[in-house]
Amino acid sequence: APKPSSSYTTKMVGKTAGGQSLKHFVMRSAAITLFRDFCRSARRIPISAERTELMGMVRSEYAKYHNEADLDAIDDALVQGKIQHKRFDDMITSMGYGKKA
């Protein structure tokens, strides 16, 4: 197999195989974890329509930031998402819908 050119290897320094920086990769992982946390919390809601509405709102928020490349904007969205999840999870618990996820 031919060796990659030196310009190729220089461009790939600090990038993952998908072309993202390590920071982007870590933040993507955090976003996926937060999404899963929302899913786990939503499963505790016994009313299907409310559960569906919540997951629709979560999906729309994720869709807004899907193509975001600015690390500060991504970080801000993750911080706000974690705050919203904590409030949401506390509200579900206070309504008697089971233990925290």
ChimeraX commands (.cxc) that place a marker at each C-alpha (Angstrom):
marker #1 position 0.00,0.00,0.00 radius 0.5
marker #1 position 1.29,3.48,-0.80 radius 0.5
marker #1 position 2.46,5.64,2.08 radius 0.5
marker #1 position 0.36,8.72,2.87 radius 0.5
marker #1 position 1.96,11.96,1.81 radius 0.5
marker #1 position 3.59,14.11,4.47 radius 0.5
marker #1 position 0.93,16.80,3.92 radius 0.5
marker #1 position -1.76,14.22,4.75 radius 0.5
marker #1 position -0.10,13.17,7.99 radius 0.5
marker #1 position 0.45,16.80,8.98 radius 0.5
marker #1 position -3.24,17.58,8.45 radius 0.5
marker #1 position -4.28,14.60,10.58 radius 0.5
marker #1 position -2.23,15.56,13.66 radius 0.5
marker #1 position -4.62,16.20,16.56 radius 0.5
marker #1 position -7.59,14.78,14.66 radius 0.5
marker #1 position -9.56,11.58,15.04 radius 0.5
marker #1 position -10.24,9.30,12.09 radius 0.5
marker #1 position -13.46,11.25,11.41 radius 0.5
marker #1 position -11.54,14.51,11.13 radius 0.5
marker #1 position -12.66,15.83,14.52 radius 0.5
marker #1 position -10.35,17.18,17.16 radius 0.5
marker #1 position -10.03,15.23,20.39 radius 0.5
marker #1 position -12.06,17.92,22.18 radius 0.5
marker #1 position -14.88,17.52,19.62 radius 0.5
marker #1 position -14.77,13.76,20.12 radius 0.5
marker #1 position -14.97,14.08,23.92 radius 0.5
marker #1 position -17.85,16.57,23.70 radius 0.5
marker #1 position -19.71,14.32,21.25 radius 0.5
marker #1 position -19.37,11.49,23.75 radius 0.5
marker #1 position -20.70,13.75,26.53 radius 0.5
marker #1 position -23.66,14.75,24.35 radius 0.5
marker #1 position -24.52,11.12,23.66 radius 0.5
marker #1 position -24.30,10.31,27.38 radius 0.5
marker #1 position -26.58,13.23,28.22 radius 0.5
marker #1 position -29.09,12.12,25.57 radius 0.5
marker #1 position -29.12,8.63,27.07 radius 0.5
marker #1 position -29.67,10.13,30.53 radius 0.5
marker #1 position -32.72,11.98,29.19 radius 0.5
marker #1 position -33.99,8.72,27.66 radius 0.5
marker #1 position -33.58,6.86,30.96 radius 0.5
marker #1 position -35.38,9.60,32.86 radius 0.5
marker #1 position -38.19,9.78,30.30 radius 0.5
marker #1 position -38.82,6.04,30.66 radius 0.5
marker #1 position -39.96,6.73,34.22 radius 0.5
marker #1 position -42.91,8.83,32.96 radius 0.5
marker #1 position -45.92,6.50,32.82 radius 0.5
marker #1 position -47.96,8.68,30.46 radius 0.5
marker #1 position -46.93,7.87,26.90 radius 0.5
marker #1 position -47.98,11.22,25.38 radius 0.5
marker #1 position -45.91,13.18,27.92 radius 0.5
marker #1 position -42.93,10.90,27.42 radius 0.5
marker #1 position -43.18,11.33,23.64 radius 0.5
marker #1 position -43.48,15.11,23.95 radius 0.5
marker #1 position -40.41,15.29,26.17 radius 0.5
marker #1 position -38.29,13.19,23.82 radius 0.5
marker #1 position -39.45,15.32,20.89 radius 0.5
marker #1 position -38.19,18.44,22.67 radius 0.5
marker #1 position -34.88,16.75,23.50 radius 0.5
marker #1 position -34.44,15.61,19.88 radius 0.5
marker #1 position -35.16,19.10,18.55 radius 0.5
marker #1 position -32.54,20.60,20.86 radius 0.5
marker #1 position -30.00,18.06,19.68 radius 0.5
marker #1 position -30.92,18.75,16.05 radius 0.5
marker #1 position -30.22,22.48,16.56 radius 0.5
marker #1 position -26.62,21.74,17.52 radius 0.5
marker #1 position -26.01,18.77,15.22 radius 0.5
marker #1 position -23.65,20.63,12.86 radius 0.5
marker #1 position -22.18,23.02,15.44 radius 0.5
marker #1 position -18.37,23.17,15.25 radius 0.5
marker #1 position -17.71,25.96,17.77 radius 0.5
marker #1 position -16.38,24.29,20.92 radius 0.5
marker #1 position -17.62,27.09,23.18 radius 0.5
marker #1 position -21.17,26.83,21.80 radius 0.5
marker #1 position -21.11,23.05,22.21 radius 0.5
marker #1 position -19.81,23.36,25.76 radius 0.5
marker #1 position -22.50,25.92,26.64 radius 0.5
marker #1 position -25.20,23.64,25.19 radius 0.5
marker #1 position -23.90,20.69,27.22 radius 0.5
marker #1 position -23.85,22.72,30.44 radius 0.5
marker #1 position -27.41,23.93,29.84 radius 0.5
marker #1 position -28.50,20.39,28.95 radius 0.5
marker #1 position -27.08,19.01,32.19 radius 0.5
marker #1 position -28.89,21.69,34.18 radius 0.5
marker #1 position -32.15,20.96,32.37 radius 0.5
marker #1 position -31.74,17.22,32.90 radius 0.5
marker #1 position -31.15,17.70,36.65 radius 0.5
marker #1 position -34.29,19.84,36.93 radius 0.5
marker #1 position -36.29,17.40,34.85 radius 0.5
marker #1 position -35.09,14.39,36.82 radius 0.5
marker #1 position -35.84,16.10,40.14 radius 0.5
marker #1 position -39.33,17.01,38.90 radius 0.5
marker #1 position -40.06,13.41,37.87 radius 0.5
marker #1 position -38.88,12.16,41.26 radius 0.5
marker #1 position -41.00,14.73,43.14 radius 0.5
marker #1 position -44.06,13.59,41.15 radius 0.5
marker #1 position -43.53,10.08,42.49 radius 0.5
marker #1 position -42.52,8.44,39.22 radius 0.5
marker #1 position -39.80,6.28,40.73 radius 0.5
marker #1 position -36.18,6.63,41.65 radius 0.5
marker #1 position -33.69,8.79,39.81 radius 0.5
marker #1 position -32.08,7.33,36.71 radius 0.5
marker link #1:1,2 radius 0.2
marker link #1:2,3 radius 0.2
marker link #1:3,4 radius 0.2
marker link #1:4,5 radius 0.2
marker link #1:5,6 radius 0.2
marker link #1:6,7 radius 0.2
marker link #1:7,8 radius 0.2
marker link #1:8,9 radius 0.2
marker link #1:9,10 radius 0.2
marker link #1:10,11 radius 0.2
marker link #1:11,12 radius 0.2
marker link #1:12,13 radius 0.2
marker link #1:13,14 radius 0.2
marker link #1:14,15 radius 0.2
marker link #1:15,16 radius 0.2
marker link #1:16,17 radius 0.2
marker link #1:17,18 radius 0.2
marker link #1:18,19 radius 0.2
marker link #1:19,20 radius 0.2
marker link #1:20,21 radius 0.2
marker link #1:21,22 radius 0.2
marker link #1:22,23 radius 0.2
marker link #1:23,24 radius 0.2
marker link #1:24,25 radius 0.2
marker link #1:25,26 radius 0.2
marker link #1:26,27 radius 0.2
marker link #1:27,28 radius 0.2
marker link #1:28,29 radius 0.2
marker link #1:29,30 radius 0.2
marker link #1:30,31 radius 0.2
marker link #1:31,32 radius 0.2
marker link #1:32,33 radius 0.2
marker link #1:33,34 radius 0.2
marker link #1:34,35 radius 0.2
marker link #1:35,36 radius 0.2
marker link #1:36,37 radius 0.2
marker link #1:37,38 radius 0.2
marker link #1:38,39 radius 0.2
marker link #1:39,40 radius 0.2
marker link #1:40,41 radius 0.2
marker link #1:41,42 radius 0.2
marker link #1:42,43 radius 0.2
marker link #1:43,44 radius 0.2
marker link #1:44,45 radius 0.2
marker link #1:45,46 radius 0.2
marker link #1:46,47 radius 0.2
marker link #1:47,48 radius 0.2
marker link #1:48,49 radius 0.2
marker link #1:49,50 radius 0.2
marker link #1:50,51 radius 0.2
marker link #1:51,52 radius 0.2
marker link #1:52,53 radius 0.2
marker link #1:53,54 radius 0.2
marker link #1:54,55 radius 0.2
marker link #1:55,56 radius 0.2
marker link #1:56,57 radius 0.2
marker link #1:57,58 radius 0.2
marker link #1:58,59 radius 0.2
marker link #1:59,60 radius 0.2
marker link #1:60,61 radius 0.2
marker link #1:61,62 radius 0.2
marker link #1:62,63 radius 0.2
marker link #1:63,64 radius 0.2
marker link #1:64,65 radius 0.2
marker link #1:65,66 radius 0.2
marker link #1:66,67 radius 0.2
marker link #1:67,68 radius 0.2
marker link #1:68,69 radius 0.2
marker link #1:69,70 radius 0.2
marker link #1:70,71 radius 0.2
marker link #1:71,72 radius 0.2
marker link #1:72,73 radius 0.2
marker link #1:73,74 radius 0.2
marker link #1:74,75 radius 0.2
marker link #1:75,76 radius 0.2
marker link #1:76,77 radius 0.2
marker link #1:77,78 radius 0.2
marker link #1:78,79 radius 0.2
marker link #1:79,80 radius 0.2
marker link #1:80,81 radius 0.2
marker link #1:81,82 radius 0.2
marker link #1:82,83 radius 0.2
marker link #1:83,84 radius 0.2
marker link #1:84,85 radius 0.2
marker link #1:85,86 radius 0.2
marker link #1:86,87 radius 0.2
marker link #1:87,88 radius 0.2
marker link #1:88,89 radius 0.2
marker link #1:89,90 radius 0.2
marker link #1:90,91 radius 0.2
marker link #1:91,92 radius 0.2
marker link #1:92,93 radius 0.2
marker link #1:93,94 radius 0.2
marker link #1:94,95 radius 0.2
marker link #1:95,96 radius 0.2
marker link #1:96,97 radius 0.2
marker link #1:97,98 radius 0.2
marker link #1:98,99 radius 0.2
marker link #1:99,100 radius 0.2
marker link #1:100,101 radius 0.2
view
